[in-house]
Amino acid sequence: MAATDEARRLALVAANAAADKKAHDVIVLDVSDQLVITDVFVIASAPNERQVGAIVDNIEEKLREAGRKPVRREGAREGRWVLLDFVDLVVHVQHVDERSFYGLERLWKDCPRIEFDAGPVADEVAEA
């Protein structure tokens, strides 16, 4: 079963919000066939804790504008790996060292990627 349209839409909002704050290597994965607890992962990274925080704040702001608040937020104090749980969407923003070490995209390599283009389309997706 593929991710819901709503989960995909929210994932694109989150991915573009991350890209707006210069997140590195933003990917969107449809994990709905592998997990029953969520549909989509967004994974992004940054070279320092301050930028991780800025990316997380922007994602939360853009998703709040889209009508969603996270049900759980983990790791924000340390700023090395922040997880935002929106139920059907889970966002991972990691320091580049953590991303390299844990390799989430390798763990979920069998899941299809959802393509997105960072840029002006982000505003249109958020308004949809």
Salt bridges, closest charged atoms under 4 A:
GLU6 OE2 - ARG9 NH2 3.17
ASP25 OD2 - ARG99 NH2 3.34
ASP30 OD2 - ARG8 NH2 3.66
GLU49 OE2 - ARG80 NH1 2.74
ASP57 OD1 - ARG73 NH2 3.32
GLU60 OE1 - ARG73 NH2 3.07
GLU74 OE2 - ARG72 NE 3.76
ASP88 OD1 - ARG68 NH2 2.92
ASP97 OD2 - ARG80 NH2 3.56
ASP97 OD2 - HIS95 ND1 3.67
GLU98 OE1 - ARG80 NH2 2.98
GLU98 OE1 - HIS95 ND1 3.96
GLU105 OE2 - ARG99 NE 3.23
